[in-house]
Amino acid sequence: GNDVDKLQYSIVTDRYRYTCWADRTPVKYELYDHATDPGEYYNLVKDMSMEEIEQSPFAEIVADMERRKDNPSNPANSVAK
């Protein structure tokens, strides 16, 4: 495996795209809601640290995406709509 794959990952569900750029300092996160922003113009977690995301309205979505990353083939990993 390529180490870069571990540093940058993007997870897409029916509604959201979540991206983590772990190779950046500070780490950058992106979360787009395709229901309201199909063109991905508005990063819902722009300039937030993970600590800030965890206190934000998007905490549960991001936590779900992180679980999906750890278990990509687990059918229990369904996103709340």
Residue frames relative to the residue before (quaternion, step in Angstrom):
aa qw qx qy qz dx dy dz
G 1.0000 0.0000 0.0000 0.0000 0.00 0.00 0.00
N 0.4645 -0.6606 0.5324 0.2537 3.42 -1.24 0.68
D 0.4752 -0.6981 0.4532 0.2853 3.61 -0.72 1.02
V 0.5682 0.6026 -0.3894 0.4031 3.59 1.10 -0.61
D 0.5997 0.5868 -0.3605 0.4075 3.60 1.05 -0.72
K 0.6711 0.4930 -0.2973 0.4672 3.57 1.08 -0.67
L 0.6883 0.5038 -0.2696 0.4470 3.56 1.16 -0.55
Q 0.7674 0.1856 -0.1071 0.6043 3.57 1.16 -0.54
Y 0.1782 0.7789 -0.5899 0.1161 3.53 -0.74 1.00
S 0.1448 -0.7671 0.6223 0.0580 3.49 -1.20 0.66
I 0.1178 -0.7824 0.6109 0.0273 3.55 -0.94 0.95
V 0.1054 -0.8042 0.5847 0.0140 3.54 -0.80 1.05
T 0.0948 -0.7597 0.6406 0.0586 3.54 -1.01 0.89
D 0.7440 -0.3567 0.2796 0.4910 3.57 -1.24 -0.19
R 0.7983 0.3100 -0.1453 0.4954 3.57 1.05 -0.70
Y 0.8237 0.2573 -0.0877 0.4976 3.60 0.89 -0.90
R 0.1215 -0.7083 0.6735 0.1729 3.50 -1.42 0.24
Y 0.0906 -0.7808 0.6181 -0.0030 3.50 -0.86 1.11
T 0.0244 -0.7941 0.6071 -0.0166 3.56 -0.88 0.95
C 0.1103 -0.7550 0.6430 0.0660 3.53 -1.13 0.78
W 0.1453 -0.7566 0.6346 0.0608 3.53 -0.96 1.00
A 0.0842 -0.8553 0.5109 0.0194 3.57 0.33 1.27
D 0.6075 0.5555 -0.3570 0.4416 3.59 1.25 -0.19
R 0.5974 0.5529 -0.3698 0.4480 3.60 1.26 0.00
T 0.1881 -0.7505 0.6172 0.1429 3.55 -1.22 0.45
P 0.4448 -0.3526 -0.7839 0.2516 1.54 -0.92 2.30
V 0.6681 -0.4720 0.3777 0.4338 3.56 -1.29 0.30
K 0.2370 -0.7734 0.5746 0.1247 3.57 -0.99 0.87
Y 0.1261 -0.7753 0.6163 0.0566 3.54 -1.10 0.80
E 0.0886 -0.7671 0.6326 0.0598 3.53 -1.18 0.65
L 0.0326 0.7692 -0.6378 0.0213 3.55 -1.08 0.78
Y 0.0335 -0.7997 0.5987 -0.0301 3.54 -0.68 1.17
D 0.2681 -0.7435 0.5972 0.1366 3.55 -1.04 0.89
H 0.2703 -0.8087 0.5015 0.1465 3.57 -0.22 1.27
A 0.5399 0.6105 -0.4109 0.4087 3.61 1.22 -0.24
T 0.7906 0.2596 -0.1275 0.5397 3.57 1.03 -0.79
D 0.7876 0.2179 -0.0737 0.5717 3.59 1.22 -0.47
P 0.0394 -0.8518 0.5219 0.0222 3.62 0.55 1.10
G 0.6762 0.4982 -0.2947 0.4557 3.58 1.18 -0.48
E 0.3715 -0.7585 0.4586 0.2763 3.58 1.32 -0.03
Y 0.2672 0.7701 -0.5287 0.2368 3.56 0.77 1.08
Y 0.7783 0.3297 -0.1459 0.5140 3.58 1.09 -0.69
N 0.1993 -0.7733 0.5952 0.0898 3.55 -0.35 1.28
L 0.3598 -0.7858 0.4658 0.1900 3.58 -0.37 1.26
V 0.7693 0.2948 -0.1722 0.5401 3.60 1.15 -0.49
K 0.1683 0.8278 -0.5174 0.1367 3.57 1.14 0.64
D 0.8680 0.0588 -0.0927 0.4843 3.52 -0.98 1.04
M 0.5013 0.6190 -0.4601 0.3922 3.62 1.15 0.44
S 0.3839 -0.6508 0.5960 0.2719 3.53 -1.21 0.59
M 0.6617 -0.4820 0.3594 0.4479 3.60 -1.21 0.22
E 0.6084 0.5494 -0.3554 0.4491 3.60 1.06 -0.68
E 0.6693 0.4825 -0.2934 0.4829 3.57 1.00 -0.83
I 0.6151 0.5386 -0.3460 0.4602 3.59 1.03 -0.77
E 0.6600 0.5290 -0.3095 0.4345 3.59 0.94 -0.88
Q 0.6921 0.4245 -0.2692 0.5180 3.60 1.23 -0.39
S 0.6006 0.6013 -0.3358 0.4060 3.57 1.31 -0.13
P 0.6648 -0.4941 0.3687 0.4218 3.59 -1.27 0.16
F 0.6738 0.5097 -0.2863 0.4519 3.61 1.23 -0.36
A 0.3359 0.7885 -0.4697 0.2117 3.58 1.30 0.04
E 0.7025 0.4747 -0.2899 0.4441 3.60 0.80 -0.96
I 0.6243 0.5286 -0.3428 0.4619 3.59 1.04 -0.71
V 0.6806 0.4815 -0.2918 0.4689 3.57 0.86 -0.97
A 0.6267 0.5251 -0.3417 0.4634 3.61 0.97 -0.78
D 0.6378 0.5194 -0.3199 0.4702 3.58 1.00 -0.82
M 0.6572 0.5069 -0.3129 0.4618 3.59 0.93 -0.85
E 0.6456 0.5121 -0.3241 0.4647 3.58 1.00 -0.79
R 0.6277 0.5167 -0.3365 0.4751 3.60 1.04 -0.69
R 0.6306 0.5295 -0.3296 0.4619 3.58 1.00 -0.78
K 0.6237 0.5443 -0.3384 0.4475 3.57 1.00 -0.83
D 0.7058 0.4705 -0.2665 0.4576 3.57 0.94 -0.91
N 0.7926 0.1559 -0.0680 0.5855 3.59 1.17 -0.60
P 0.0516 -0.8730 0.4822 0.0515 3.58 0.67 1.05
S 0.7419 0.4044 -0.2433 0.4763 3.60 1.06 -0.59
N 0.4777 0.6782 -0.4388 0.3454 3.59 1.27 0.04
P 0.3662 -0.7617 0.4845 0.2256 3.62 -0.51 1.11
A 0.5674 0.5973 -0.3841 0.4169 3.59 1.23 -0.29
N 0.5836 0.5959 -0.3655 0.4132 3.57 1.26 -0.28
S 0.2284 0.7640 -0.5697 0.1988 3.58 0.44 1.15
V 0.4144 -0.7279 0.4972 0.2264 3.53 -0.99 0.86
A 0.4583 -0.6533 0.5294 0.2878 3.55 -1.10 0.73
K 0.2573 -0.7751 0.5587 0.1445 3.56 -0.92 0.87
